[in-house]
Amino acid sequence: MKQNPAEMIAKMARALGEDFHLMALDAPEAPLFLAVALPTEEGVTGLKPRLPAGRGLTPQQAMLAAGAEALELRASLAQHHLPDLRTLPRRDGIAMVAATDLVSGETVEVPAQEVYLDCAAVLGEPLREDAGSTGCAVGPDRDSAIARGLWECVERDAVALWWHGRRPGGAVATEIIDAHQPRLFWWLHQRARETRLIEVTSDIGLPAVVAVAADPDGRRVAMGSAARPVLADAALAAVTEMVQTEVSLDHAREAGDPEAAAWLAAASLTDQPQFRPGPERATPPLEMAGLLERLGGLGHRALGVEMTLPGDPLPAVRVLVPGLCAMRGRTQCPRFARLCPDLPPPTLPEPF
């Protein structure tokens, strides 16, 4: 039976109660609802400050998304898996965790540092890999969580190839939003800021879209991105993330965040060629079976690791696709060199 949203929010709040407090975020000018999971004390987000947040077209959707982000973060922290991590086999002094090949079901050992946040520091190991959030996901069931994690891996790869590899994107008409969310479409077009949708789908074939907005002078740029089996769904998810980023940028700028300041100083809708899309493309849908087949044909293996904590109301997983690119400097790989030859190392700032 389908879970009632209010009941699921209550379950999340109970499960997260000692670590996070779910609350709505006031964003009166935004055409969607926002929420955050505020840490209850220092250390519950690991060794770095991290703030789970969510968005939705209803207040309940936003609260559910923020709760899911908090469950995902908590489940991905090495500190919550310490008893199991200490018993793992070692290779060259590095803990190895069992992952499952999503196609064959074969068990594959991968470094725990690629799976859990803060793992090297928590285990006292030499740092070989500093895991990020890419590929971590929760869902109403394990298959849904796996799909969301895999979409994110493919999205981050496509965005890295577009942003740092200068691979041209294709235009996506904003009317694609009007067909599903006319109020959001109207809001985007009645305000002074310009919004562009750019398709950045890679050779993998999963539809990926970047949404970008800026003031009339091309400054104060905000971005969002998403990959989904259908282009329209990717576009909508990218736009809602873009709006969420606009709010986050404003808060970060007011707080004097240096990363936000660097992005706002450098990013320009008019100066950077990535923001000038080419012709529209015809991109067909790509479901899970086809996505896994496409990745395999390109020589990439999709792996899943179970991370669900006892008592959590939703399953949590980490999906890894070795060999794919990503932002935050993860472009020093054969795939990037093959698809973006003759390019110097990335020098552009990372999007906020």
C-alpha positions as CSV (number, residue, x, y, z in Angstrom):
1,M,0.0,0.0,0.0
2,K,1.3,3.5,-0.9
3,Q,2.7,5.4,2.1
4,N,0.8,8.5,3.2
5,P,3.2,11.5,2.9
6,A,2.3,12.8,6.4
7,E,3.0,9.4,7.9
8,M,6.3,9.1,6.1
9,I,7.4,12.6,7.3
10,A,6.5,11.6,10.8
11,K,8.6,8.4,10.5
12,M,11.5,10.3,9.1
13,A,11.3,12.9,11.9
14,R,11.3,10.1,14.5
15,A,14.3,8.3,12.9
16,L,16.3,11.5,12.6
17,G,15.2,13.0,15.9
18,E,18.5,12.7,17.7
19,D,20.5,14.2,14.8
20,F,18.3,16.5,12.6
21,H,15.3,18.7,12.9
22,L,13.1,18.9,9.8
23,M,11.7,22.4,9.1
24,A,10.3,24.4,6.3
25,L,12.5,27.2,4.8
26,D,10.9,30.5,4.1
27,A,11.3,31.4,0.4
28,P,8.4,33.8,-0.4
29,E,9.5,34.7,-3.9
30,A,10.2,31.1,-5.0
31,P,7.5,29.2,-7.0
32,L,8.2,26.0,-5.0
33,F,8.6,25.0,-1.4
34,L,11.9,24.4,0.4
35,A,12.9,22.6,3.6
36,V,16.1,21.8,5.5
37,A,17.2,19.2,8.0
38,L,19.0,21.2,10.7
39,P,21.8,19.3,12.6
40,T,21.0,19.2,16.3
41,E,24.6,19.4,17.4
42,E,28.1,19.5,16.1
43,G,29.5,16.3,14.5
44,V,26.2,14.8,13.3
45,T,27.1,15.7,9.7
46,G,30.6,14.2,10.0
47,L,33.9,16.0,9.8
48,K,32.5,18.7,7.5
49,P,29.5,21.1,7.8
50,R,26.8,19.6,5.6
51,L,23.2,20.8,5.4
52,P,20.6,18.4,3.9
53,A,17.9,20.3,2.0
54,G,14.9,19.5,-0.1
55,R,12.5,21.1,-2.6
56,G,9.1,20.3,-3.9
57,L,6.0,21.7,-5.6
58,T,4.1,21.1,-2.3
59,P,5.2,21.6,1.3
60,Q,5.1,17.8,1.9
61,Q,7.3,17.1,-1.1
62,A,9.9,19.6,0.3
63,M,9.8,18.0,3.7
64,L,10.1,14.5,2.3
65,A,13.0,15.5,0.1
66,A,14.9,17.2,3.1
67,G,14.3,14.1,5.2
68,A,15.5,11.8,2.5
69,E,18.7,13.9,2.1
70,A,19.3,13.7,5.9
71,L,18.8,9.9,5.9
72,E,21.1,9.7,2.9
73,L,23.8,11.8,4.6
74,R,23.6,9.9,7.9
75,A,23.8,6.5,6.1
76,S,26.8,7.5,4.1
77,L,28.9,8.7,7.0
78,A,31.7,6.2,8.0
79,Q,31.1,7.1,11.7
80,H,27.8,5.2,11.6
81,H,29.3,2.0,10.2
82,L,32.4,1.9,12.3
83,P,31.9,-1.6,13.9
84,D,31.4,-3.1,10.4
85,L,34.2,-1.1,8.9
86,R,36.7,-2.3,11.5
87,T,36.1,-5.9,10.5
88,L,36.5,-5.5,6.8
89,P,39.4,-7.2,4.9
90,R,42.3,-4.9,4.1
91,R,44.3,-4.5,0.9
92,D,47.5,-2.5,1.2
93,G,46.2,-1.1,4.5
94,I,42.9,0.0,3.0
95,A,39.5,-1.4,4.1
96,M,37.6,-3.1,1.3
97,V,33.8,-3.3,1.2
98,A,31.6,-5.7,-0.8
99,A,29.7,-4.1,-3.7
100,T,27.2,-5.8,-6.1
101,D,27.4,-5.6,-9.8
102,L,24.0,-4.3,-10.9
103,V,23.9,-6.5,-14.0
104,S,25.6,-9.8,-13.1
105,G,25.0,-9.8,-9.3
106,E,28.7,-10.6,-8.8
107,T,30.3,-9.4,-5.6
108,V,33.2,-6.9,-6.2
109,E,35.5,-5.5,-3.5
110,V,35.9,-1.7,-3.6
111,P,37.8,0.6,-1.2
112,A,35.5,1.7,1.6
113,Q,37.0,5.2,1.1
114,E,35.0,5.4,-2.2
115,V,31.8,4.5,-0.4
116,Y,31.6,6.2,3.0
117,L,32.2,9.9,3.8
118,D,35.2,10.7,6.1
119,C,36.3,7.0,5.9
120,A,40.0,7.5,5.9
121,A,40.0,9.8,8.9
122,V,37.6,7.6,10.9
123,L,39.6,4.5,10.2
124,G,43.0,6.2,10.5
125,E,44.0,5.2,6.9
126,P,46.1,7.1,4.4
127,L,43.8,9.1,2.2
128,R,43.4,7.6,-1.2
129,E,39.9,8.7,-2.1
130,D,37.7,11.3,-0.5
131,A,34.2,10.1,-1.2
132,G,31.5,12.7,-2.0
133,S,27.8,12.5,-2.3
134,T,27.5,11.5,-5.9
135,G,25.7,8.2,-6.2
136,C,24.3,8.2,-2.7
137,A,20.5,7.9,-2.6
138,V,17.5,6.8,-0.7
139,G,14.1,5.7,-2.1
140,P,10.8,4.1,-1.3
141,D,12.5,0.7,-2.1
142,R,15.9,-0.5,-3.0
143,D,15.4,-0.5,-6.8
144,S,14.2,3.2,-6.7
145,A,17.2,4.2,-4.6
146,I,19.6,2.4,-7.0
147,A,18.0,4.1,-10.0
148,R,18.3,7.6,-8.3
149,G,21.9,6.9,-7.4
150,L,22.8,5.8,-10.9
151,W,21.0,8.8,-12.5
152,E,23.1,11.1,-10.4
153,C,26.4,9.4,-11.4
154,V,25.5,9.8,-15.1
155,E,24.4,13.4,-14.5
156,R,27.6,14.4,-12.8
157,D,29.6,12.8,-15.6
158,A,27.6,14.7,-18.3
159,V,27.9,18.0,-16.4
160,A,31.7,17.6,-16.0
161,L,32.1,16.8,-19.7
162,W,30.1,19.9,-20.6
163,W,31.5,22.3,-18.1
164,H,35.2,21.4,-18.0
165,G,35.4,19.6,-21.3
166,R,33.6,22.4,-23.2
167,R,31.4,19.9,-24.9
168,P,28.5,21.8,-26.6
169,G,25.0,21.5,-25.2
170,G,21.7,21.6,-27.1
171,A,18.9,24.0,-26.5
172,V,15.8,22.8,-24.7
173,A,12.7,25.0,-25.0
174,T,11.3,26.2,-21.7
175,E,7.9,25.2,-22.9
176,I,8.8,21.7,-21.8
177,I,8.1,23.0,-18.3
178,D,4.8,24.6,-19.3
179,A,3.4,21.2,-20.3
180,H,3.8,19.8,-16.7
181,Q,4.0,22.8,-14.4
182,P,2.4,25.9,-16.0
183,R,2.7,28.0,-12.8
184,L,6.4,27.4,-12.7
185,F,6.7,28.2,-16.4
186,W,4.8,31.5,-15.9
187,W,7.0,32.5,-12.9
188,L,10.2,31.9,-14.9
189,H,9.0,34.1,-17.8
190,Q,7.4,37.0,-15.8
191,R,10.5,37.8,-13.8
192,A,13.5,39.8,-15.0
193,R,16.0,37.0,-14.8
194,E,16.7,35.0,-17.9
195,T,16.4,31.2,-17.8
196,R,18.0,28.8,-20.2
197,L,17.7,25.0,-20.5
198,I,20.7,23.2,-21.9
199,E,20.8,19.5,-22.8
200,V,24.1,18.0,-21.9
201,T,23.3,14.3,-22.6
202,S,26.5,12.4,-23.1
203,D,27.3,9.3,-25.2
204,I,25.7,7.3,-22.4
205,G,22.3,8.5,-23.6
206,L,20.4,9.2,-20.4
207,P,18.7,12.6,-20.9
208,A,20.6,15.2,-18.8
209,V,19.7,18.9,-18.6
210,V,21.3,22.0,-17.0
211,A,19.0,24.9,-16.0
212,V,20.7,28.2,-15.7
213,A,19.4,31.7,-14.8
214,A,21.0,35.1,-14.5
215,D,20.1,38.8,-14.1
216,P,19.7,40.9,-17.2
217,D,23.4,41.8,-17.2
218,G,24.3,38.0,-17.2
219,R,25.5,38.0,-13.7
220,R,24.4,36.4,-10.4
221,V,24.3,33.0,-12.2
222,A,22.5,30.1,-10.6
223,M,22.5,26.5,-12.0
224,G,20.7,23.2,-11.5
225,S,21.1,19.9,-13.2
226,A,19.5,16.5,-13.4
227,A,19.3,13.3,-15.4
228,R,16.2,11.2,-15.8
229,P,14.9,8.5,-18.2
230,V,12.7,11.2,-19.9
231,L,14.0,14.6,-21.0
232,A,11.0,16.5,-19.7
233,D,11.5,15.1,-16.2
234,A,15.2,15.9,-16.3
235,A,14.3,19.5,-17.3
236,L,11.8,19.9,-14.5
237,A,14.2,18.5,-11.9
238,A,17.0,20.8,-13.1
239,V,14.8,23.9,-13.0
240,T,13.6,23.2,-9.4
241,E,17.3,22.6,-8.3
242,M,18.2,25.9,-10.0
243,V,15.6,27.8,-8.0
244,Q,16.8,26.1,-4.9
245,T,20.3,27.2,-5.7
246,E,19.3,30.8,-6.2
247,V,18.0,30.9,-2.6
248,S,21.1,29.1,-1.3
249,L,23.3,31.5,-3.1
250,D,21.6,34.5,-1.6
251,H,21.9,33.0,1.9
252,A,25.6,32.1,1.3
253,R,26.5,35.5,-0.1
254,E,24.9,37.2,2.9
255,A,26.9,34.9,5.2
256,G,30.1,35.8,3.5
257,D,30.7,32.3,2.0
258,P,34.0,32.5,0.0
259,E,32.9,29.7,-2.5
260,A,29.7,31.6,-3.3
261,A,31.6,34.8,-3.6
262,A,34.1,33.3,-6.0
263,W,31.3,31.8,-8.2
264,L,29.3,35.0,-8.3
265,A,32.4,37.0,-9.3
266,A,33.4,34.6,-12.1
267,A,30.2,33.3,-13.6
268,S,28.6,35.1,-16.6
269,L,25.8,34.0,-18.8
270,T,27.2,36.2,-21.6
271,D,30.9,35.5,-21.3
272,Q,31.1,31.7,-20.9
273,P,30.4,29.6,-24.1
274,Q,29.0,26.7,-22.1
275,F,25.9,28.8,-21.5
276,R,25.2,29.3,-25.3
277,P,23.4,26.1,-26.4
278,G,23.3,24.8,-29.9
279,P,20.3,23.4,-31.8
280,E,17.7,21.2,-30.1
281,R,18.3,17.5,-30.2
282,A,16.0,14.5,-30.4
283,T,16.9,12.5,-27.3
284,P,14.8,9.3,-26.8
285,P,13.9,8.0,-23.3
286,L,16.3,5.5,-21.7
287,E,15.0,3.2,-19.0
288,M,17.1,1.3,-16.5
289,A,17.8,-1.9,-18.5
290,G,18.9,0.2,-21.5
291,L,21.1,2.4,-19.3
292,L,22.9,-0.5,-17.8
293,E,23.4,-2.0,-21.2
294,R,24.7,1.3,-22.6
295,L,27.2,1.7,-19.7
296,G,28.4,-1.9,-20.2
297,G,28.9,-1.3,-23.9
298,L,31.1,1.7,-23.0
299,G,33.2,-0.5,-20.6
300,H,31.7,0.8,-17.4
301,R,30.4,-1.4,-14.6
302,A,27.7,-0.1,-12.3
303,L,28.0,-1.3,-8.6
304,G,25.8,-0.9,-5.6
305,V,26.5,-0.9,-1.9
306,E,23.8,-1.2,0.8
307,M,24.1,1.5,3.5
308,T,20.7,1.5,5.2
309,L,21.0,2.1,9.0
310,P,18.9,0.1,11.5
311,G,15.6,1.8,12.2
312,D,15.6,4.0,9.1
313,P,12.3,4.1,7.2
314,L,13.9,4.2,3.7
315,P,16.7,2.1,2.1
316,A,19.9,3.9,1.4
317,V,22.5,2.9,-1.2
318,R,25.7,4.0,-2.8
319,V,26.1,3.5,-6.5
320,L,29.6,3.6,-8.1
321,V,30.4,3.6,-11.8
322,P,34.2,3.4,-12.0
323,G,35.6,5.4,-14.9
324,L,32.9,8.1,-15.1
325,C,33.9,11.8,-14.8
326,A,32.5,14.1,-12.1
327,M,32.9,17.6,-10.9
328,R,35.2,18.7,-8.1
329,G,38.4,17.8,-10.0
330,R,37.4,14.3,-11.0
331,T,38.3,14.7,-14.6
332,Q,41.7,13.2,-14.6
333,C,40.6,10.0,-16.2
334,P,40.8,8.2,-19.5
335,R,37.1,8.9,-20.4
336,F,37.7,12.7,-20.1
337,A,40.9,12.5,-22.1
338,R,39.2,10.5,-24.8
339,L,36.1,12.7,-25.1
340,C,37.8,16.0,-24.5
341,P,41.2,15.7,-26.2
342,D,43.7,18.6,-26.4
343,L,42.3,20.4,-23.5
344,P,44.4,21.8,-20.6
345,P,43.5,20.8,-17.1
346,P,40.2,22.4,-15.9
347,T,40.6,26.0,-14.7
348,L,37.0,27.2,-14.6
349,P,35.5,27.6,-11.2
350,E,33.1,24.9,-9.9
351,P,29.5,25.9,-10.0
352,F,28.0,26.7,-6.6
